[in-house]
Amino acid sequence: MRKFGWAYIGCGGIAHTTAKELVQTKDNKIVAVWNRTKSKAEDFAKQYGGTVYDTAEEAINAAGVEGVYVNVNGDKHGEYTRLSIKNNKPVLCEKPFTVNAKETKAIFDYAKEKDVYVSEAMWTWHNETALKVKEWVKSGVIGDIHSVDSAFAVPLVNDSTNSRLTTLSMLGGALVDLGIYNITYCYELFGMPEKIECNAKMNEVDYSERITFDYPGFKATMFVSMEEDGGHFFEIKGSKGSISIPKFHMAKEAILKTDSTEETFEVQDLLYGKQFSNVAAEIRSGKKVGEKIPPKSTIDVMALMDECRRQIGLVYPMEDSEDLNGWQST
C-alpha cells in the first residue's frame, strides 16, 4: 500500500515527538517540510524525511502531500489551517486548535464551505485506552458516578527555557497546554457540565488552576499546573467500583475495579502513530470531518476553556473579552 504523504508545517518539539512515531508506522511518511527558520526544517528533514520548502504554501501544495499537519505555535494554528483549507488540503491541527471557540467554529465553517477535511490532533482520543475507559463508563459497570478527580501537574517552567509557556501572545499558560487534556477527558466521558468553577494562580498567564465541573449527581475536580509536580492521573469512583488511568493523556493502561473483579487494560501501540494512521484512513475514505474528534468536540472543549479563561481574566491580545462569552450555547 502506498504510504500516506504528510506535509509538516512547523518543526518544533512536538514535530519531533510525533515524527519519531510517524516514521515507525507502515502507512505514513513525511514528504514536505516547512519551518519559519529554514535550518530547523533542514535538520528535521534529515532525520525524518521530506523535502524542505521556502514557504508554507509550497509545502502544502508539494507533490505527494495528502494531508497537512499544522504544529506551529498555537497562536498561528488558525492562519496555517486556513491556508491549507484555501489550497484544498486536509488538515490535522495540533491543540489548542486555535485561540477560542469563536475562531474555531469559523475555521470549521470555512472547511465545510470548501468541503475540506479538518480535525484536531487530540491524540488521547485516537487511542484504545481512552476508548476502553469510555466503554466502561457507558456500560455502567461501576454504577452511578460519585466523583471524578484528575491532575496534570508537571514542572514545565522549571525544566524548560521555552518562552512560549509564559508569553500571553503565544497562548502561554497551564490551561491550554495541560488542562485541555483534563477538560477533554471529562467532556468525552460525561459531556458538557451544568456549571464550571475555575480559580488560577496568575502572573500574566496562568501557572496553575483548580477547575470544577458540576454534573448531575457528581463533581469532576481538576488540578492543573506547569510549575509543580502534583500528579498525572484520572480517577473515577462509582457506586459499584472505580476506574484509574495513570498518566491519562498518554495512557497505555487503565484499571477497572469492582466489588467482584479487577481488570487491567493494556496496549503497546504507537500513540501518535495511531492518530496519524486513523486520520490518514479517514481522509482517504473521503470523510470531511474527524470521526474520533469531530468538530463539535473541538468547539465545545474550546468553549469550556473560554469559560475558564473568562473566570480567571485571561484574555489574549488578539481577541476581545466578548469572545469568551456564551459557552453554554454550543
C-alpha positions in Angstrom: 0.0 0.0 0.0 1.2 3.5 -0.9 2.1 5.4 2.2 0.0 8.5 3.1 2.1 11.7 2.5 2.2 14.4 5.1 3.4 18.0 5.0 4.8 19.1 8.3 4.1 22.8 9.0 6.3 23.5 11.9 9.4 21.7 13.2 9.5 22.4 16.9 9.4 20.0 19.8 6.0 18.4 19.1 7.0 17.9 15.5 10.0 15.8 16.5 7.9 13.9 19.1 5.2 12.9 16.6 7.6 12.3 13.7 9.6 9.7 15.7 6.4 7.6 15.8 5.0 8.5 12.4 8.1 7.1 10.6 7.6 3.8 12.5 4.1 3.3 11.1 3.6 1.2 7.9 1.2 3.6 6.3 2.6 7.2 6.7 5.5 9.2 5.5 6.7 12.8 5.6 7.0 14.3 2.1 7.2 18.0 2.7 8.5 20.2 5.5 8.4 23.9 6.3 9.5 26.0 9.3 9.9 29.7 9.7 13.6 29.1 10.4 14.7 27.1 7.4 17.8 25.5 9.1 15.4 23.8 11.6 13.4 22.4 8.7 16.6 21.1 7.1 17.7 19.4 10.3 14.2 17.9 10.7 14.0 16.6 7.1 17.4 14.9 7.5 16.1 12.9 10.5 12.6 12.1 9.3 12.5 12.6 5.6 10.7 15.0 3.3 11.7 17.9 1.1 12.2 21.4 2.6 10.3 24.3 1.0 10.8 28.0 1.3 7.1 28.8 2.1 4.4 27.0 3.9 2.1 27.2 0.8 4.8 25.5 -1.3 5.0 22.7 1.2 1.2 22.3 1.4 1.0 22.0 -2.4 4.0 19.8 -2.8 3.8 16.6 -4.9 2.6 13.7 -2.8 1.0 15.7 0.0 -2.3 14.2 1.0 -2.6 15.8 4.4 -1.1 18.8 6.3 0.0 18.5 9.9 -0.1 22.0 11.5 2.1 22.2 14.6 3.4 25.7 14.7 2.7 27.7 17.9 -0.9 27.8 18.9 -1.5 31.5 18.1 -0.6 30.6 14.4 -2.7 27.4 14.1 -5.7 29.3 12.6 -3.5 31.0 10.0 -1.9 27.8 8.6 -5.1 25.8 8.9 -6.9 28.3 6.8 -4.0 28.4 4.3 -4.3 24.6 4.0 -8.1 24.8 3.5 -7.7 27.5 1.0 -5.5 25.2 -1.0 -8.0 22.3 -0.6 -5.7 20.2 1.6 -6.9 18.1 4.5 -5.6 19.3 7.9 -4.7 17.7 11.2 -4.1 20.7 13.5 -2.4 20.4 16.9 -4.1 21.5 20.1 -5.1 24.1 21.2 -6.9 24.1 17.8 -6.9 27.9 17.8 -7.4 30.9 20.1 -11.0 30.4 21.2 -14.3 28.8 20.3 -15.4 31.6 18.1 -12.4 31.3 15.8 -12.5 27.5 16.0 -16.1 27.5 14.7 -15.3 29.9 11.9 -12.5 27.6 10.7 -14.7 24.6 10.7 -17.4 26.6 8.8 -14.7 27.5 6.2 -13.7 23.9 5.9 -17.3 22.8 5.4 -17.8 25.6 2.8 -14.6 24.3 0.9 -15.5 20.7 1.5 -12.1 20.0 3.1 -11.3 17.6 5.9 -10.1 19.3 9.2 -9.6 17.7 12.6 -7.9 18.5 15.8 -4.8 16.4 16.9 -6.2 15.3 20.2 -4.2 12.1 20.2 -5.5 10.8 23.5 -8.9 10.0 21.9 -7.4 8.2 18.9 -6.1 5.6 21.3 -7.6 2.4 22.7 -7.0 3.1 26.4 -9.3 6.2 26.5 -11.9 4.5 24.3 -11.9 1.5 26.7 -12.4 3.8 29.7 -15.4 5.4 27.8 -16.8 1.9 27.2 -16.5 1.0 30.9 -18.2 4.3 31.9 -21.0 4.0 29.4 -21.6 0.3 30.3 -22.5 1.2 33.9 -20.1 -1.4 35.2 -19.0 0.9 38.1 -22.6 2.0 38.7 -23.6 5.6 39.4 -20.7 8.1 39.2 -19.9 9.5 42.6 -16.8 11.5 42.0 -14.1 12.3 39.4 -10.7 13.6 40.3 -7.8 14.3 38.0 -4.5 16.1 37.9 -2.0 17.1 35.2 0.7 19.0 37.1 4.3 18.9 35.8 7.0 21.5 36.4 7.4 22.6 32.8 8.6 26.1 33.5 11.3 24.7 35.8 12.7 22.3 33.2 12.3 24.5 30.1 13.6 27.7 28.6 10.7 27.9 26.1 9.3 31.4 26.4 6.1 30.2 24.8 4.9 28.8 28.1 4.8 32.2 29.8 4.1 34.6 26.9 0.5 35.7 26.7 0.5 36.5 23.0 1.7 32.9 22.3 -1.2 31.4 24.2 1.0 30.6 27.2 -0.2 29.1 30.4 -1.1 25.8 32.0 -4.7 25.7 30.9 -4.2 25.4 27.1 -1.0 23.4 27.4 -2.1 20.9 30.0 -5.6 21.5 31.3 -7.0 20.9 27.8 -6.4 17.2 28.4 -8.3 17.1 31.7 -11.2 19.1 30.2 -11.3 17.0 27.1 -11.3 13.8 29.1 -14.3 15.0 31.2 -16.1 16.1 28.1 -15.6 12.9 26.2 -16.9 10.8 29.2 -19.6 13.0 30.6 -20.4 15.7 28.1 -20.9 19.4 28.8 -21.1 20.3 32.6 -24.0 22.2 34.1 -21.6 24.6 35.9 -18.0 25.5 35.9 -15.7 27.0 38.5 -12.1 27.9 37.8 -9.6 29.5 40.1 -6.0 30.2 39.0 -2.6 31.4 40.1 -1.7 34.1 37.7 1.4 36.0 36.6 0.4 37.4 33.2 -0.5 33.8 32.3 -2.0 31.1 34.4 0.6 28.9 36.2 -1.9 26.6 37.8 -5.7 26.3 38.3 -8.3 24.2 40.1 -11.3 23.5 37.9 -14.6 22.0 39.0 -17.3 20.8 36.6 -20.7 20.1 38.0 -22.6 17.2 36.5 -25.9 15.7 37.7 -25.1 13.8 40.8 -21.3 14.4 41.0 -18.5 16.8 40.5 -15.3 16.5 38.4 -12.3 18.2 40.0 -9.1 19.0 38.1 -5.8 20.3 39.3 -3.5 21.7 36.5 -0.1 23.2 37.0 3.0 23.9 34.9 5.2 24.8 37.9 4.9 21.8 40.3 4.9 18.1 40.3 1.3 17.5 41.5 0.4 14.2 39.8 -0.8 13.0 36.4 -3.9 10.8 36.8 -7.6 10.5 36.2 -9.8 8.7 38.8 -13.5 7.8 38.5 -15.4 6.4 41.5 -18.8 4.9 41.3 -21.4 3.1 43.4 -20.0 -0.3 42.3 -16.4 0.3 41.6 -13.7 2.6 40.2 -11.6 3.3 37.2 -8.0 4.5 37.4 -5.9 5.9 34.5 -2.3 6.7 35.4 -0.8 9.4 33.1 -4.2 9.6 31.5 -3.4 11.8 28.5 -0.8 9.3 27.2 -2.0 6.2 29.0 -1.2 2.7 27.8 -3.1 1.1 30.7 -6.3 1.6 32.7 -7.5 -0.3 35.8 -11.1 -1.2 36.5 -12.0 -2.4 40.0 -15.5 -3.5 41.0 -16.8 -5.3 44.1 -16.2 -8.7 42.4 -13.3 -8.2 39.9 -10.3 -6.3 38.9 -9.3 -5.8 35.2 -6.3 -4.1 33.7 -6.4 -3.0 30.1 -3.0 -2.6 28.4 -1.8 -1.6 24.9 1.6 -1.3 23.4 0.6 1.0 20.5 2.4 3.9 18.9 0.1 6.5 20.4 0.9 9.4 18.0 1.3 6.9 15.2 -2.2 5.6 15.7 -3.5 9.2 15.4 -1.8 9.7 12.0 -3.0 6.3 10.7 -6.6 6.9 11.8 -6.6 10.4 10.2 -5.0 9.2 7.0 -7.6 6.4 6.7 -10.4 9.0 7.3 -9.1 11.3 4.6 -8.5 8.5 2.1 -12.1 7.2 2.7 -13.5 10.6 1.7 -14.6 11.8 5.1 -14.6 15.6 5.6 -14.6 15.6 9.4 -12.8 13.5 12.0 -14.8 10.6 13.4 -12.7 10.3 16.5 -12.5 14.1 17.1 -15.5 15.7 15.3 -15.8 19.5 15.0 -18.4 19.7 17.8 -16.0 18.1 20.3 -13.2 20.6 19.5 -15.6 23.6 19.5 -17.2 22.5 22.8 -13.8 22.0 24.5 -12.6 25.4 23.3 -15.8 26.9 24.8 -15.2 25.2 28.1 -11.6 26.6 28.2 -13.0 30.0 27.1 -15.3 30.0 30.2 -12.3 29.0 32.5 -10.3 31.9 31.0 -13.2 34.3 31.4 -13.4 33.5 35.1 -9.7 34.0 35.7 -9.5 37.1 33.5 -7.1 35.5 30.9 -7.7 37.3 27.6 -5.3 37.0 24.7 -4.1 40.2 22.9 -5.7 39.1 19.6 -9.2 38.6 21.0 -11.9 40.7 22.7 -13.2 39.7 26.1 -16.7 39.3 24.5 -15.2 36.4 22.6 -15.2 34.4 25.8 -19.0 34.5 26.4 -21.7 32.1 25.6 -20.1 28.7 26.3 -23.4 27.1 27.3 -24.9 27.8 23.9 -22.6 25.5 21.9 
